[in-house]
C-alpha cells in the first residue's frame, strides 16, 4: 500500500481540507492511504474521521511558536524519521519551506498544491512568504492547483495540473422534506426569503460587505433571513456589526457544520462576495444544490460551472447587489415540485463537467501512481 503524507496547517472544515477529505473518502484505500502532518495541538473537525479511515495524524509545533529555524529543524527531523515516497503540501507559499526540508531529507516526490489566487499579509510576513514561494519553484517536483488562476499565482509560469474540487454530487440533490426540516429547526417559515453563505468568518470572505447588502435587502423584503454557516476569527466583529445595524433577529449563525448539503436545501439564494479565492468548494456545492449564486467577480470563471452563477464587482453599488439577489430569488415563488425539477437537472451537468468525486478520485489515484512511475 502507498501511504501519502498530506501536509496542512490544521484539519478544520476549510476549503482545502474539505476538498482532500472528499477525495480521501472515495479513493481506493486498499491501494492508497493518506496520513496527515499538522502544526496545531488542538483536535480539529476531521481528525476522528481520518483515524476511522485508517489515516495517521502527526503534529509539530507551529512556526509562529518556535520560529523559522526550529520549525525547519522539526520538519527535517520528521521527514528523516518518516521516509514517505510522496508528500503533498497544501500550505500555499509555506509549501516552499516544507518541500525544501523534504528535499533535504531525500523525500523523492514533493507535491505543492495551490488553493488560492491571492493572500493578504503584513509587511514582514509578505517578505518571508515571497521567499517561500520562490522555493516552491526549486523544490517541488510536481505542482497541482484548484484552478488556472490559483496555479498562475502560485507557480509563476511553471507548468501545473488542475485537480477539480469535486464533491459527492448526490448528497446535494434537492429534497423538499430536508428543506422543510431545516427551516423548522431554525424557525424559518415558508414565506421567508433565505440568503445563504458558507465560509470561514475571515477577511477574504468579506462578511462586512455581505451584511451591508443584506441590510438593504431587508428594507425591501422585511421577511428576509441571512443564514451564515461557519466560524472564524472575525465572528465577534461580524456579530457586532449586525447588532449595530439592528439585524440580529434576521441573521442566523449556524457555526461550523458537517451537514452543508442539508443546510443548502433551506436557502433560496447563495451569496459569496469574497475579496479573493482559489476555487471555492462551497460554490460547487451550491450549484449542485441548484441555488442561484451571486458572487464577486474575483472568483475564477472555472468555478462557474453551470448557468446559476452571476458575477458582480465589489465596486458595484449596494443597490445593484440587492436588486440582483432579489431577482435571483424568484424561485421562492414557485412551488416545491417545480423547484425540485429545476434544481435536479444541475446534478447531471456537474457530472458531465467532471465534478463528481466518485470519478475524480480515480483521477487522483492515477496521478499519485503515475508519480512513482515517472
N, C-alpha and C positions, 0 to 999 in steps of 0.2 A: 504493500500500500504506500502511495505517495503522500507524505504529510507536508503541507504548505503552511508557512508562518504568515499570518495576516497581522500587519502592524498598524495599530490605531493609537490615538491618544487615550480614548476610553470607549466603552461599549454601551452608550446610551442609545436612544432612538433617534439619532441624527440621520441625515440623508445617506451618507456613505455607509454607515453601519447597517442601516435598513437594506440598502442595496446588496451588501455582501451576505447578509443573513438570508435574503431571498434566494440567492444562489446556493448558499450552504444547505438550505433545506431541500434543494432539488438536485444537487449533484449526486452522482453515484458514489456514496460514501464507502462502498466496498473497494473502490479504486483510489479515491482521493479523500483525504481528511484535512480539515482546517484546524490549526492551533492559532492562538492569539497572544500577541505581546502588547501590553498597555502600560501607561505610566501614571495611573491614578490608583490610590489604595482602596477607594470606596467601591463596593459592589454595584454594578450598573445593570440596566434593564435586561440585556440579552444574555447575561452570564449563565444563569441557570439553564437556559435552553441550549447554549453552546455545549455545556458539560453533558446534557442529556443526549446530545447528538454525537458525543464521543470526542469533542474537542478539549484541548488543554488551554488554560489561561495562565500566562506568566505576567509578572509585574516588575517594573523597575521604577526607581524614583523619578519624578518629573524634573525636567530640565530647569524649571523655574525654582525648584527647591535646592538642587545640588549644583547648578551652574553647568555651562557647556563642557568644561574639561572633565569633570567627574561623570557627567552624563555619557559622554563619548566612551569613557573607560568602562562604564557599566554595560553599554551596548556591545562593545568589543568582547568583553568577558562573557556576556550571554551567548553571543554567536559562536565563540570558541567552544563553549560548553554544549551548545545545541547546534550541531552542524547540519542545518537544513540544506536541501538542494535548491529550494526556491523560497525566497521571501517576497512578499507582496505588500508594499508600503502605501498606506492611504493618508500620509501625513502632509500632503501638499508640499510646500517648499522644504519643510523639515525632512522630507524623504531623502534629500541630498545628504544630510548628516547621517541618517540611518543607514543608507546604502554605502556610504564611504566606509563605515565601520564594518559592515557586512563584507565588503571587498577586502578589507584588511584581514578579516577572519576567514577568507577563502570560501565564502558562500558563492557558488558559481552563477546562479541565476537570480538577478536582482531587479524586481519589477517596481516601477514608480507609477502610481495611479493618480491622475488629476481629477478632482471632484468640484472644482470651482473655476470661474473665469476672472476673479479678482478678489483681493483681500485688503482690508484697511488695517494699517499698522501705524504705531508710533515711530518716531524718527530712528532710534537706535535699533528697535526691532525690525524696521524696514531694511536697514543696512545689513543686519545679520541674515534676514530671510533671502536677500539678494545673493549673498554668498552661498547659502544652502541650495538655492535654486540653480546656480551655476554648477554645483557639484552633482546635481541630477544628471546633467549632460555628460559628465565624466564617468559616473559610477553606476548608472542604471544600464542594465543590459537589455531591458525591454521597457516599453512605455505604453501605458493604457490611459484612456480618458473616457469620461462620460459623454463628451460631446466634442465637436470640432473646435468650438470656441475655447473650451477649457484646455484642450490639448495644445492649441496655439499659444495660449497664455503661459502655460507651464513649461512647455518643451522648446519654445523659441526657435522653431524651424526644424527641429529633429523629427524624424518620422515616428508616428504613434498609431495605435489601433484603438478604435472606438468600441467599447463594450456597452451595449444598451442597458439602461437602468430598468430592467424588466421586472414585472410583477406577476403575482398569481392572479390572472385576469378574472377567473371565475368568481373569486371572492367578492368582486365589486359589482356583480350583476345586480341591477336594481330590483328591490323586493319591497312592495308596499307594506308588508307586515313588519319588516325590520324598521322601515321609516316610521311607522305608527308607534312601535315600541320605544324607539329612541326619543321621539318627540314627547311621548308621555313621560318618559324618565326625566326629561328636562322641563316638563310642564309647558311645552310649546303646543299651541292649538293649531288646527289645520290651516286657519286663515293667516297665520303669521308668516312673514317673509323672512327666510333664514339665509343669511350670508355666512358662508363658512370660510375659515382659514386654518391651515395646518402648517405649523412650523415653529422652530425654536424662538423664544422671545429674546431676540438678539438683534444687534444693529443691522445686519444685512436684510432682515425680513421687513423692516420699515413699518413697524406697527403704529408709530406716531401718525404717519400718513393715513394708514388704514382707519384709525379712529376718527380722524378729521373727515374722511369721506363718509364714514358711517353716520356721523353726526348730521351731515347734510341729507343723507337718505332718510333719517328719522324725521326730518322736517316735512318730508313729502309722504312717507309711508310710516306712520306712527307705530304701526304694529310690527316693525322690523326687529329682528334679533341677530346679533353677531355672535357666532359660535367660534371661539378661539381654542384650538386644540394644540397643546404643547406646553412646555415650561421653559424657563431660561433665566439668564441674569437680569433681564430688564422687566421681569414680570411686575415687580412692585411699582416701577416707574410707569408702566403702561396702565396699571390699575389706578394709579394716582391721577393720570390724565383723564381716564374715563370718569372718575368721580368728579373732578373739577368741571367736566362738561355735562354733568347730570345724566350720564348714560348707564349708570350702574345697573338699573333694572332691565336694561336692554341687552346687556353683554353677559355671556356665559363663558366661563373659563372651565374647561374640562380637565386641565392638567395633562400630563403625559399619559397617553392611552395606547393600548395594544389593539383596540377594535376600530381602527381607522375606517375600514371598509363599511362597518355598520354606521358610524357617525356620518359618513358622507351621504348615506341614504336620506338623512334628515335635512340636508341642505337643498336650497333652491339655486344658489349661485356660489361659485368658488372664486375668491378674490386673493390675488397674490402680487402685491406691489413691491417686490424686492428691489433693493438697490443694486445687488449683483447676485448671480447664481452660477452654478455649473450646469447641471441638468437635474432639476428637482423631481425626485421620485413622487412627491405628493401631487405634482401636476399630472403625471401619468395616471396616478390613481383616480384623480378627479375626472379625467377624461374617460377612464374605464367605467366610472360610475354614471357617465352620461351627463355630467354637470356642465353648464356653460361656465367658462373660465375667463375672467377679466384679469390680465396680468400686465406687469410693466414691460416695456419694450426692450429692456436689457436682457431678458430671458431668451436664451438661444432658440432660434426658429426650429431646431431639431426636436425640441420638447413639445412643439405644437403639432401633434401627430394627426389629429382629426380636426374637423371644422368647428369645434366647440370653443376654440381659443380666440380671444380678441386682445390685441396689444394696445396699450395706451402709454404715452410718455408721462413720466413723473413731473414734467414741466407743464402738462395739461392742467387746466383749472379743476377745482373740486367739482364744479357743476358738470363738466364733461365726464368725469369718472362716475358721478352719481347717476346721471342720465343713462349712461351705458350699462351700468349694473342693473338698474331698474328695468330697462328694456330687455336685458338678457334674462331676467327672471320671469318673463311672460309665461313660461311653462307652469308656473304656480297656479295659473287659472285653468289648466287642463285637469281632467280627472286622472286618477292614478293609473287606470288601464291605458290611457293614451300615453302617459309619461313612461310607463313600463315598456311599451312597444318601441317608443322612440329611443330610450336610453339603452336598450339591449343591443341595438344594431352596432354600437361602438365597440363592443367586445370583439366582434368579428374583425373589424377594421384594425384594431390594435394587434391582433394575432397576425394579420397579414403584414403588418409593419415590423414584425419581429420583436414585440414587447411581451410575449408570453414566456414566463420564466421556465416553463416546462421544456421548451425547445432551446431557449437561450442558455440554460445551464449546461446543455451538451456542448454548445459552442465554447464555453469557458473551459470545460473539461478538456476538449481537444486542444485548446490553446496551451494549457498547462503541459499536457503530454507532449505537444509539439515542441515546447521549450527544451525538453530533455533530449529530443532527437536532433535539435539544430546544432 
